[in-house]
Amino acid sequence: MIREVAVSAPGKTILMGEHAAVYGHPALVAALDLRMTVAVRAGSGAGVRLDMPALGWAGDVSWDAILALAEARRAQWTDAFERGDGTGFSPVRAPHELALLAIAEAAASPGSRARPGLTVRIDSDIPPGSGCGSSAALSVAIVGAILRALGAPHDDATIARRALAVERQQHGRPSGVDVEAVLRGGLLWCRRGADGTTLREELALPAGRLAPFRLYHSGAPAETTGEMVAWVRGLERRDPLAVRDALAAIDGATHELLRALEGGAVDALVPLVRRCEGGLESLEVVPGRIASEFRAIERAGGAAKISGAGGRTGAGAGLVLVVHPDDLWHERFALPAGWTPLSAALGAPGLREEVAA
């Protein structure tokens, strides 16, 4: 029997540590109060009816097609990363394909061997392809919802493991930071362990400590997160010393940012954000137009950095984080072309069950 279920997961923003987290350095990440909701109920057919109205996609897909897609993607990932150096990896781009892979991962879990007819509806406030964690929210929410609907084990460790398997199909070798952030919520200190698992510490800061950070959407980047991770991997092969120095700069700034937030040292935020952004620009993950806008913010006394994988060739870089010692400056800030403010509280709750529609 299929239980009717609805769950939601938040977006996320990386305050500091992006790209470095892939190489075992820490990241400071906060859940965003923008949510994706996944509702699951029994379907009238033998396969899955997938409805994603925010993305303009709906369709009926057989279980045979879903499982074949998942098998082909797993084989492609294995060839790229277990038998090769990752250069042949082709990331999943279509959100509906990522959703189907998440459905397959949930169905493959112990205790969910049945292949019943399902209707899966996905609604989202999280802008896709922006560094806000939309793919992680999609993976976590679908896996969490379907496991609940099928009556299968749905503890956090199971959901995280299955969702990370889905994330690999888009990001190659993800750090696991995004999955942990949208699953747990709040503010997290995350780091990839030597065994590949993501170590995390849930942080509690006094109220208002995250208020100086303002978020803006600079426009969708031309490249996917997976492509940007692959770019840095290639840069490491070409110039390992430059990448090592950049990652060290990001690592140092991330550690100092945590100490500054814990101690309420607001005056330290601007130089730390500038230092981290310098490391990211050394990795060549910030488009030239975005870097120019950041220089203008710096001339005005503030600082800005990408908050996500960034980009290389387009006019946008997804989510960007801006700090300024004068709170009123943000009211006077003339938004660059293509930028929009993102009104979302930091430290939102993680995956949660909602009332089924």
matplotlib code that plots the C-alpha trace (Angstrom):
import matplotlib.pyplot as plt

x = [0.0, 1.3, 1.2, 0.4, 3.4, 4.7, 8.1, 10.1, 13.8, 15.5, 18.1, 21.6, 24.3, 28.0, 29.2, 32.8, 34.8, 33.3, 35.6, 38.0, 35.5, 35.9, 39.6, 38.9, 39.0, 36.1, 33.1, 30.7, 27.2, 23.8, 20.3, 18.2, 14.5, 13.6, 12.0, 11.3, 8.3, 7.8, 4.4, 4.0, 0.8, -0.4, -0.7, -3.3, -0.7, 2.1, 4.9, 5.6, 3.8, 6.3, 5.0, 7.4, 5.2, 7.9, 10.1, 7.4, 7.9, 5.4, 5.3, 4.6, 7.7, 7.8, 9.8, 11.8, 12.8, 13.7, 15.8, 17.5, 18.4, 19.8, 21.9, 23.3, 24.2, 25.9, 28.0, 29.0, 30.1, 32.0, 33.9, 34.7, 35.8, 36.7, 38.3, 39.5, 40.4, 37.0, 37.7, 35.0, 32.2, 29.1, 26.9, 23.1, 21.7, 17.9, 16.2, 13.6, 16.3, 17.9, 14.4, 14.1, 17.5, 16.4, 13.3, 15.4, 17.7, 14.8, 13.3, 16.6, 16.7, 16.3, 12.6, 11.4, 11.6, 8.1, 7.6, 4.1, 2.4, 3.3, 2.5, 5.3, 4.8, 7.7, 7.1, 10.0, 11.0, 14.7, 16.2, 17.8, 21.4, 22.3, 24.3, 21.3, 21.4, 18.4, 19.8, 20.6, 17.1, 15.6, 17.7, 17.0, 13.3, 12.5, 14.4, 12.9, 9.4, 9.4, 11.0, 8.3, 5.5, 6.8, 7.2, 10.9, 13.6, 14.1, 16.6, 19.0, 22.0, 20.0, 18.6, 22.0, 23.7, 21.0, 20.9, 24.6, 24.5, 22.2, 24.3, 27.3, 25.4, 25.4, 28.6, 31.0, 32.7, 30.6, 31.9, 28.6, 28.2, 25.0, 23.3, 24.1, 23.0, 19.5, 19.0, 20.0, 19.3, 20.7, 24.4, 26.9, 30.7, 31.3, 34.4, 35.0, 36.6, 39.4, 36.9, 34.8, 32.1, 31.0, 31.8, 29.6, 29.2, 25.9, 26.6, 24.5, 25.3, 23.8, 20.9, 21.9, 25.4, 24.5, 22.6, 25.6, 25.5, 23.2, 22.5, 22.0, 21.3, 23.7, 22.1, 22.5, 26.1, 26.8, 28.5, 27.1, 28.5, 29.9, 31.7, 33.2, 34.4, 36.0, 37.6, 39.4, 40.4, 42.0, 43.6, 45.1, 46.8, 48.1, 49.3, 49.2, 51.1, 48.6, 45.6, 47.3, 47.9, 44.3, 42.8, 45.0, 43.8, 40.2, 40.8, 42.4, 39.7, 37.0, 38.5, 38.9, 35.3, 34.0, 36.0, 34.8, 31.2, 31.5, 33.2, 31.0, 33.9, 31.9, 34.8, 36.7, 34.0, 35.0, 38.7, 37.9, 35.4, 37.9, 40.6, 38.3, 37.2, 40.8, 41.4, 38.3, 39.5, 42.8, 40.9, 39.4, 35.8, 34.6, 33.5, 35.2, 32.0, 31.2, 34.8, 34.4, 31.2, 33.0, 35.8, 33.2, 31.7, 35.2, 35.8, 32.7, 34.1, 32.4, 33.3, 31.6, 32.2, 30.5, 28.5, 28.6, 30.5, 30.6, 31.2, 33.7, 32.2, 28.8, 27.5, 26.2, 27.7, 24.6, 24.4, 26.7, 27.3, 27.9, 29.0, 29.4, 30.2, 27.3, 24.0, 22.3, 24.7, 22.6, 19.6, 21.7, 23.4, 22.6, 22.1, 24.3, 22.4, 20.9, 21.2, 18.3, 18.2, 17.4, 15.2, 15.8, 16.6, 19.8, 19.7, 16.4, 15.1, 16.2, 14.1, 10.7, 7.4, 4.5, 0.8, 0.1, -2.0]
y = [0.0, 3.4, 6.1, 9.6, 11.7, 15.3, 16.5, 19.6, 20.4, 23.8, 25.3, 26.1, 28.6, 28.1, 31.0, 29.9, 26.8, 26.1, 24.0, 23.5, 21.2, 18.8, 18.4, 17.7, 21.2, 22.5, 24.5, 26.6, 26.1, 27.4, 26.1, 28.7, 29.3, 28.6, 25.1, 22.3, 20.2, 16.6, 14.9, 11.2, 9.2, 6.0, 6.3, 4.9, 3.3, 0.8, 3.3, 6.8, 10.0, 12.8, 16.3, 19.3, 22.4, 24.9, 23.5, 22.9, 19.1, 16.3, 12.8, 9.1, 6.9, 3.1, 1.5, -0.4, 3.0, 4.5, 1.5, 1.3, 5.0, 4.5, 1.5, 3.3, 6.4, 4.2, 2.5, 5.8, 7.1, 3.9, 4.1, 7.8, 7.7, 4.2, 3.1, 6.6, 10.0, 11.6, 13.4, 11.4, 12.1, 13.7, 15.2, 15.0, 18.3, 17.8, 18.2, 15.5, 13.0, 13.8, 13.3, 9.9, 8.9, 9.8, 7.8, 4.8, 5.2, 5.2, 2.2, 0.3, 0.7, -2.4, -2.7, -1.0, -3.7, -3.2, -1.2, 0.2, 2.9, 6.3, 9.9, 12.3, 16.1, 18.5, 22.2, 24.5, 28.1, 27.3, 28.8, 26.0, 26.1, 29.0, 27.6, 27.4, 23.6, 22.8, 19.4, 18.4, 19.4, 17.4, 14.3, 14.5, 15.3, 12.7, 9.9, 10.9, 11.1, 7.9, 5.9, 7.2, 6.4, 2.8, 2.3, 1.7, 2.8, 6.5, 7.5, 10.4, 8.2, 6.2, 9.3, 10.9, 7.9, 7.5, 11.3, 11.5, 8.7, 10.9, 14.0, 12.1, 11.9, 15.7, 16.7, 13.7, 13.6, 15.9, 16.9, 15.9, 19.4, 20.2, 17.0, 17.4, 21.1, 20.4, 17.3, 18.6, 22.3, 25.1, 26.1, 23.3, 22.9, 20.2, 18.3, 15.2, 12.4, 10.2, 7.4, 9.7, 10.3, 13.8, 14.8, 17.5, 19.6, 21.4, 25.0, 27.3, 31.0, 33.8, 35.5, 38.0, 36.7, 35.8, 39.1, 40.9, 38.4, 39.4, 37.2, 38.1, 36.0, 37.2, 35.1, 31.5, 30.4, 29.0, 25.9, 23.3, 22.6, 19.3, 21.1, 23.7, 20.9, 19.2, 22.5, 22.8, 19.2, 19.8, 23.0, 21.0, 18.7, 21.6, 23.8, 21.9, 24.6, 27.4, 25.2, 24.2, 27.9, 28.9, 26.1, 27.0, 30.6, 29.5, 27.0, 29.7, 32.2, 29.6, 28.7, 32.4, 33.1, 30.6, 32.2, 35.6, 34.6, 32.8, 35.8, 38.5, 40.1, 41.8, 43.9, 40.8, 39.8, 42.1, 41.1, 37.4, 37.5, 39.3, 36.7, 33.8, 35.4, 35.9, 32.2, 31.4, 33.8, 32.0, 28.8, 30.7, 30.0, 33.6, 35.1, 38.4, 40.4, 39.2, 39.9, 43.5, 43.9, 42.6, 45.2, 47.9, 46.6, 46.5, 50.2, 51.0, 49.5, 46.0, 42.6, 39.9, 36.4, 33.6, 31.2, 28.0, 26.6, 29.8, 29.9, 30.8, 32.1, 33.6, 36.8, 35.2, 33.2, 32.1, 33.0, 35.7, 36.8, 40.4, 42.0, 45.7, 47.3, 49.7, 47.9, 50.9, 50.6, 47.7, 50.0, 52.3, 49.5, 49.9, 46.4, 45.4, 44.4, 40.9, 40.8, 40.3, 40.2, 36.9, 37.3, 34.1, 33.6, 31.6, 28.6, 27.2, 23.8, 20.8, 18.0, 17.8, 16.1, 18.4, 17.8, 15.9, 17.8]
z = [0.0, -1.0, 1.7, 0.4, 1.4, 1.0, 2.1, 1.6, 1.5, 1.6, -0.7, 0.6, 0.2, 0.8, 2.9, 2.3, 1.1, -2.3, -4.6, -1.7, -0.1, -3.1, -2.0, 1.7, 3.0, 5.1, 4.0, 6.0, 4.6, 5.5, 4.5, 2.7, 3.4, -0.2, -0.4, -2.9, -2.1, -3.4, -3.1, -3.8, -4.0, -5.7, -9.4, -11.8, -14.1, -13.7, -14.0, -12.7, -13.5, -13.0, -12.9, -12.6, -13.3, -12.4, -15.1, -17.6, -17.7, -17.2, -18.4, -17.8, -17.6, -17.2, -14.5, -17.1, -18.7, -15.2, -14.2, -17.6, -17.3, -13.8, -14.9, -17.9, -15.8, -13.1, -15.8, -17.3, -13.9, -13.1, -16.5, -15.9, -12.2, -11.3, -14.5, -15.6, -14.4, -14.8, -18.1, -20.0, -17.6, -19.0, -16.3, -16.3, -17.4, -17.6, -14.2, -15.1, -15.7, -12.3, -10.8, -12.5, -11.2, -7.6, -8.0, -9.1, -6.1, -3.7, -5.4, -5.1, -1.3, 0.8, 1.8, -1.3, -3.9, -5.2, -8.4, -7.9, -9.9, -8.5, -9.1, -8.1, -8.2, -7.6, -6.8, -6.0, -5.0, -5.5, -8.7, -10.6, -11.8, -9.4, -6.6, -4.3, -4.1, -6.2, -7.4, -3.8, -2.6, -5.5, -4.7, -0.9, -1.2, -3.8, -2.0, 1.3, 0.0, -1.9, 0.9, 3.2, 0.7, 0.2, 3.9, 3.6, 6.1, 5.7, 8.4, 7.6, 6.8, 4.2, 2.6, 2.5, 0.9, -1.8, -2.5, -2.9, -5.4, -7.5, -7.0, -8.5, -11.8, -12.0, -10.2, -10.7, -7.3, -5.1, -1.7, -0.1, 1.4, -0.5, 0.5, 4.2, 4.2, 2.7, 4.7, 8.1, 7.7, 9.9, 9.7, 9.1, 9.2, 6.7, 5.5, 3.4, 5.4, 4.2, 3.4, 1.2, 3.7, 4.7, 8.2, 9.7, 12.7, 13.3, 14.5, 16.7, 16.5, 18.5, 16.7, 14.0, 13.4, 9.8, 9.2, 7.5, 4.6, 1.7, -1.3, -4.9, -8.0, -10.7, -13.4, -14.4, -15.2, -18.6, -17.1, -14.7, -11.3, -12.7, -15.5, -13.1, -10.7, -13.8, -14.8, -11.4, -11.6, -15.0, -13.7, -10.9, -13.4, -15.4, -12.5, -9.2, -7.2, -8.2, -7.2, -4.0, -3.1, -4.0, -1.9, 1.0, 0.8, 0.8, 3.6, 5.8, 5.2, 6.0, 9.3, 10.2, 9.1, 11.6, 14.4, 13.4, 13.4, 16.7, 18.2, 16.6, 14.8, 12.1, 11.0, 9.9, 7.3, 4.5, 4.4, 4.7, 1.9, -0.3, 0.5, -0.3, -3.6, -4.5, -4.2, -6.2, -9.0, -9.0, -9.7, -12.7, -11.7, -11.7, -15.1, -16.0, -15.9, -12.4, -11.2, -12.4, -10.4, -7.4, -7.8, -7.8, -4.6, -3.1, -4.1, -2.2, 0.9, 0.8, -0.5, -2.7, -3.7, -5.7, -3.5, -5.4, -8.3, -10.3, -14.1, -16.8, -20.0, -19.3, -17.9, -14.7, -11.9, -10.0, -6.3, -5.0, -1.4, -0.5, 2.8, 3.7, 7.1, 6.6, 6.6, 4.9, 2.0, 0.7, 0.3, -1.9, -3.8, -7.5, -8.7, -11.7, -14.8, -14.4, -10.6, -8.4, -4.6, -3.0, 0.0, 2.0, 5.6, 6.4, 8.7, 7.6, 8.7, 6.7, 5.2, 6.8, 6.2, 5.1, 4.9, 1.7, -0.8]

ax = plt.figure().add_subplot(projection="3d")
ax.plot(x, y, z, "-o")
ax.set_aspect("equal")
plt.show()
